[in-house]
Amino acid sequence: MLTIRREEPDDAEALARVHIHGWQAGYAGIMPEEVLRRLNVAAWAQRRRDLGTADPEHPFTTLLAEADGTPVGFTTFGPYRNNQDRDDLDPAHGEVVALYVEPARWGDGTARALLAAARAGLVARGCSDHRIWVLEENHRARRFYERAGLSPDGERSTYPVPLAGGRPPVGLVELRYAGRLDA
């Protein structure tokens, strides 16, 4: 049985593991293999702790999906980040900042349940629309969001992927998807 609950501080490592598994499977062939290989659960868990999304006063909320007590996915949502800057927020619009599910659970309804929970949370905050940035080459995710009623709104951005050895980052094109929220 799938349950969805708010992130707690002790969830950082489990969420980092889900996040990394989602990146490694979802971005294979899109993101440089060297980047996907070097992802580190401990480092990503610490990054989660440093961001502090488990704090109820944080402007972003992370919800975690569990199956039989095991974390299998999460979503983070909140006010829209102008220019994807967490310090420049526009509460008039909602944003789903992240939605990742263990690859073994893709297609089983976990992602739909998490997106529905994020949308409900945004409606509760007074948002009437929401946005999400998706890598242009992530066709699976784009199909998922399109089936969920979102569509590209014409905004594009470049996501810089850092490389080791002082090499310049690789820029991956992102598309912004948008949709209305029904109260």
N, C-alpha and C positions, 0 to 999 in steps of 0.2 A: 504494500500500500504506500502511495506517495503522500508525503506531508510536506507542507511549506511553512517555514518559520523564519523569524528574523535572525540574522547573523549574531553570534556571540563571540567574545574575544577568543575563546578556546577553539573556534572553528577555523582559524587562519591557515593552519597547515592543510586541513582537508580541502578547503576552498582553493588553496594554491595548487594542490594536486589536480583537482578537477580543471582548473584554469589551464594548467600546463598540458594535460591530456587533450583538452579541447583545442589548444593551439597546435599541438603536434599533429593531430589528425585533421583538423579543419584547415590548417594553413600549409599542409604538405603540398609541395609543388607551387606554392604561391610565395612563401617566405623562404629566404635562404636556409638550406638544410643546416648549415653551421649554427644558425641562430636557434633553430628548434632543438638541436642536439644539446646545446649548452644551458637550456632552461633548468633552473634549480629550485626545487620545492622550498628548501629552507630560506633562500633569498626572497622568493616571491611571498612566502608567509610573513617574513619580516616587513616587506613592503606593505602588505595588507595591514599589519599592526600599525605601521607608521602612518598610513592614510587614515586610520581610525574609523572606518565605516561601521564598526560594531557599536560605536558611541551613539546613543539615541539622539544626541544633539547635533550630530553630523548632518550636513545638508543632503547627503546621499544615503540611501537605504539599500542594504544588501539582504536579499531573501535567499534562503537556502532550501533546496529540495532534498528530502531524504527518502530513501526506500529501505524499509526495515532498519532504520537507525543509521544508515550509511549515506553520507552526502553524495549526491549524484548530479547536482547541478546548482547553479546560482544565477541571480540577476542583480544588477546594481542600477538604481534609477534615482532621479532627482531633478532639480532645475536644469534647464538647458545651459550648457557651457558655451558661451560665446567664444568663437575661435578655438574650441576644445580646451579652454583654459578654466581649470577648477577654481580660479580666483575671480573669474568674471562670469557670474551666474545671472540668468534671466528666468525668474520664477514664473513668468507668464507662459512659458512653454516647458513641457516635460521632456526628459531625455532618458532613454534606456542606454546606459553607459556600457553595460556588459551583459551578456547572456551566454553562458557556457554550460554544456551538459556532457557528462561522460560519453564518449563515442559509442559504447555498447548500448546506450539508452537512446541514441538518435532514432527518431521516428516513433517512439512509444508514448508520446504525449507529454513528456516531462517539460520540454521547451515551451509547448503551448501553455501548460499550466503556469510556468514561471512568467511568461509574457503577460498572461491574463492577470496574475497577481501584481506585476509591475504596473500595468495599466490601471488597475483598481487603486493602487497606491498613489498614482499620479492624479487620478480623478479626485481622490480624497484631499489632495493638496490644492485643488482648484484648477488644475490644468485642463484645457479643452483640446489640446493637441500634443503630440509627442514626436520625437525625432530619434534617429539612431544612425550612427556612421557604420558603414559596411565596406570591407575591402571590395573593390570592383571585381576582382578575380574570384571572390568567394561566392560562386554561383549557387551552391547549396543554401547558404544563409540568405542570399538574395531571394531565392524561390520561397523560402520559409516566410520571410517578412512580407513578400508580395501576397502569399496566400492568407496572411494575417491582416491584409488590408492596407499595408503601407506601400508607398511607391517613391521612386527617386524624385526629388524636387528640384533637381538641376544644380545643387551645390556640390562642389568637389573639393577635396583636400588631399594633401600628400602626407602619408604617415611615414616618418623617418625610422627605418630599422637600423639600429647601430650594429656595426661590424667590429670584430676584434682587430687588433694590430694597428689601430690608428687610421684604418681605412675610412673613407667617407661613407655615411649611411646610404642604404638603398631606400629609395622613395617609392612607396606603394600607394597607388591611387585609391582613395576612399570616396564613396558616394553617400550623400545624406538621404536617408529615407524619412518620410514624414507621413503622419496619418492623424485623423481626428480621434478623439476619445469620447465615447458615449457615457454620459453621467448616469 
